[in-house]
Amino acid sequence: MFIIDFILHIDDHIYNIANAVGGWTYLILFLVIFIETAAIIFPFLPGDSLLFAAGAVAANPEMNFNVGLFMLLFFIGAFVGDTCNFLIGRTWGYRFVHNRFFSRFIKEEHIKEAEQYFEKHGSSAIILGRYVPIVRTFVPFVAGLSQFPIAAFIKRTFIAALSWSLIATGSGYLFGNIPFVREHFSAIIIGIVFVTLLPMMIGVVRSRLKKHN
């Protein structure tokens, strides 16, 4: 499946994109990060792994990419994407979820998982959820559904998007071109995805155990 191959070998794909379109790579990667949350129907798009790989590409002097610009664009993409997502949830809510077309892409179980995450962590879920794949796509939507105050959401999603961009991209810039990391990049990407998904997996297991008890 292309999306799995893209995530596991995202460094190679970014290099290929960069070699093909040059500076347009900035816009393409920005749009991926923006669409991941703004469109709601693409929770499977790469997030953490893309930022890490972009940082690694920027650290390669032969590629001539600016890590600071990557960080800025990823921050803006995440922040604006989350805000659009929040406004969609606040304005249309479950009418969007129950729409015949969009319900094919937005699963109610994902909404429920995000709701549980939001209920468990409260307003901090807006920040913590940014670090969890899939959950980060639906937490802003659930926050909008619950009519969470706009000003409070903006403040928290600003912190989340900025810290996420700096940490994930900066890690790739610092460590992505270490020989061991380069040689085991796919395994490290799997590790990143696993670690970020682990809290959600634990939450799902706990909720199912409670149902059986």
C-alpha positions as CSV (number, residue, x, y, z in Angstrom):
1,M,0.0,0.0,0.0
2,F,1.4,3.4,-1.1
3,I,0.7,5.3,2.2
4,I,2.5,2.6,4.3
5,D,5.5,2.7,1.9
6,F,5.4,6.5,2.0
7,I,5.6,6.6,5.8
8,L,8.2,3.9,6.2
9,H,10.5,5.3,3.5
10,I,9.5,8.9,3.9
11,D,13.1,10.2,3.8
12,D,13.5,8.7,0.3
13,H,10.2,10.1,-0.9
14,I,11.1,13.6,0.4
15,Y,14.5,13.4,-1.3
16,N,12.7,12.4,-4.6
17,I,10.2,15.2,-4.2
18,A,13.0,17.7,-3.5
19,N,15.0,16.6,-6.5
20,A,12.0,16.8,-8.7
21,V,10.4,20.1,-7.7
22,G,13.1,21.9,-5.6
23,G,11.8,24.8,-3.6
24,W,8.2,23.7,-4.1
25,T,8.9,21.0,-1.6
26,Y,8.2,23.5,1.1
27,L,4.7,24.1,-0.1
28,I,4.0,20.4,-0.7
29,L,5.0,19.4,2.8
30,F,3.2,22.3,4.3
31,L,0.0,21.2,2.6
32,V,0.4,17.7,3.9
33,I,0.6,18.9,7.5
34,F,-2.3,21.4,7.0
35,I,-4.6,18.9,5.3
36,E,-3.9,16.2,7.9
37,T,-6.0,18.0,10.4
38,A,-7.9,20.7,8.4
39,A,-9.6,18.3,6.1
40,I,-10.5,15.8,8.9
41,I,-10.9,12.9,6.4
42,F,-7.1,12.3,6.1
43,P,-6.0,11.2,9.6
44,F,-3.7,8.6,8.0
45,L,-1.3,11.2,6.5
46,P,2.2,11.2,8.0
47,G,2.9,13.8,10.7
48,D,5.7,13.1,13.1
49,S,7.6,11.0,10.6
50,L,7.3,13.7,7.9
51,L,8.7,16.4,10.2
52,F,11.6,14.2,11.4
53,A,12.4,13.3,7.8
54,A,12.2,16.9,6.7
55,G,14.6,17.9,9.5
56,A,17.0,15.2,8.3
57,V,16.8,16.5,4.7
58,A,17.5,20.0,5.9
59,A,20.6,18.8,7.7
60,N,22.0,17.5,4.5
61,P,24.1,20.4,3.0
62,E,23.7,19.0,-0.5
63,M,19.9,19.6,-0.4
64,N,20.0,23.4,0.4
65,F,16.9,23.4,2.6
66,N,16.4,25.7,5.6
67,V,15.3,23.9,8.8
68,G,14.0,27.2,10.3
69,L,11.7,27.6,7.3
70,F,10.5,24.0,7.6
71,M,9.8,24.6,11.3
72,L,7.8,27.8,10.6
73,L,5.8,26.3,7.8
74,F,5.0,23.1,9.8
75,F,3.9,25.3,12.8
76,I,1.6,27.4,10.6
77,G,0.2,24.3,8.8
78,A,-0.6,22.6,12.1
79,F,-1.9,25.7,13.8
80,V,-4.2,26.8,11.0
81,G,-5.2,23.2,10.2
82,D,-6.3,22.6,13.8
83,T,-8.2,25.9,13.9
84,C,-10.1,25.0,10.7
85,N,-10.9,21.6,12.2
86,F,-12.1,23.2,15.4
87,L,-14.4,25.6,13.5
88,I,-15.9,22.8,11.4
89,G,-16.7,20.8,14.6
90,R,-18.1,24.0,16.3
91,T,-20.2,24.9,13.3
92,W,-21.5,21.7,11.8
93,G,-20.7,19.0,14.4
94,Y,-22.3,15.7,14.1
95,R,-24.1,16.8,10.9
96,F,-20.7,16.5,9.3
97,V,-20.1,13.1,10.9
98,H,-23.4,11.7,9.8
99,N,-23.2,13.0,6.3
100,R,-23.5,10.1,3.8
101,F,-20.3,11.1,2.0
102,F,-18.0,12.1,4.9
103,S,-19.1,9.2,7.1
104,R,-17.1,7.0,4.7
105,F,-13.9,8.6,5.9
106,I,-14.7,9.8,9.4
107,K,-15.3,6.8,11.6
108,E,-17.5,7.3,14.8
109,E,-15.1,5.1,16.7
110,H,-12.3,7.6,16.0
111,I,-14.6,10.4,17.2
112,K,-15.4,8.4,20.4
113,E,-11.7,7.8,21.0
114,A,-11.0,11.5,20.7
115,E,-13.9,12.3,23.0
116,Q,-12.5,9.8,25.6
117,Y,-9.1,11.4,25.2
118,F,-10.5,14.8,25.6
119,E,-12.6,13.8,28.7
120,K,-9.6,12.2,30.3
121,H,-7.1,15.0,29.8
122,G,-9.4,18.0,29.7
123,S,-8.1,21.1,28.0
124,S,-4.5,19.7,28.0
125,A,-5.7,17.1,25.4
126,I,-5.5,19.9,22.8
127,I,-1.7,20.0,23.5
128,L,-1.1,16.3,24.2
129,G,-3.3,15.1,21.3
130,R,-1.0,16.9,18.8
131,Y,1.6,14.2,19.5
132,V,-0.8,11.3,18.9
133,P,-1.5,10.2,15.3
134,I,-5.2,10.0,14.3
135,V,-6.1,11.5,17.7
136,R,-4.6,14.8,16.7
137,T,-7.0,14.9,13.7
138,F,-10.1,14.5,15.8
139,V,-9.3,16.3,19.1
140,P,-9.8,19.8,17.6
141,F,-13.1,18.6,16.0
142,V,-14.3,17.2,19.4
143,A,-13.3,20.4,21.1
144,G,-15.4,22.3,18.6
145,L,-18.3,19.9,19.1
146,S,-18.2,20.5,22.9
147,Q,-18.2,24.3,22.3
148,F,-14.9,24.7,23.9
149,P,-14.0,28.5,24.2
150,I,-12.4,29.7,21.1
151,A,-9.8,31.9,22.8
152,A,-8.7,29.0,25.1
153,F,-8.5,26.6,22.1
154,I,-6.3,29.1,20.1
155,K,-3.9,29.5,23.0
156,R,-3.5,25.7,23.5
157,T,-3.3,24.8,19.8
158,F,-0.7,27.5,19.3
159,I,1.5,25.9,22.0
160,A,0.9,22.4,20.6
161,A,1.7,23.3,17.0
162,L,4.8,25.3,17.9
163,S,6.3,22.7,20.3
164,W,5.5,19.8,17.9
165,S,7.1,21.5,15.0
166,L,10.3,22.5,16.9
167,I,10.7,19.1,18.6
168,A,9.9,16.8,15.7
169,T,11.7,18.8,13.0
170,G,14.6,19.6,15.3
171,S,15.1,16.0,16.2
172,G,15.3,15.0,12.6
173,Y,17.8,17.9,12.0
174,L,20.0,16.8,14.9
175,F,19.9,13.0,14.5
176,G,18.5,12.2,11.1
177,N,21.8,12.1,9.3
178,I,23.7,10.1,11.9
179,P,24.9,6.9,10.0
180,F,23.1,4.5,12.4
181,V,19.9,6.5,12.1
182,R,20.1,6.7,8.3
183,E,20.8,3.0,8.0
184,H,17.8,2.1,10.3
185,F,15.5,4.9,9.3
186,S,12.5,2.7,8.6
187,A,12.8,1.0,11.9
188,I,13.1,4.3,13.7
189,I,10.0,5.7,11.9
190,I,8.1,2.6,13.0
191,G,9.3,3.2,16.5
192,I,8.2,6.9,16.4
193,V,4.7,5.8,15.2
194,F,4.5,3.1,17.8
195,V,5.5,5.4,20.7
196,T,3.1,8.1,19.7
197,L,0.3,5.6,19.3
198,L,1.0,3.7,22.5
199,P,-1.1,6.0,24.8
200,M,-4.1,5.6,22.6
201,M,-3.6,1.8,22.3
202,I,-3.4,1.6,26.1
203,G,-6.6,3.7,26.4
204,V,-8.5,1.4,24.0
205,V,-7.4,-1.7,25.8
206,R,-8.4,-0.3,29.2
207,S,-11.8,0.8,28.0
208,R,-12.5,-2.6,26.5
209,L,-11.4,-4.3,29.7
210,K,-13.7,-2.1,31.7
211,K,-16.6,-3.1,29.4
212,H,-15.9,-6.8,30.0
213,N,-15.7,-6.4,33.8
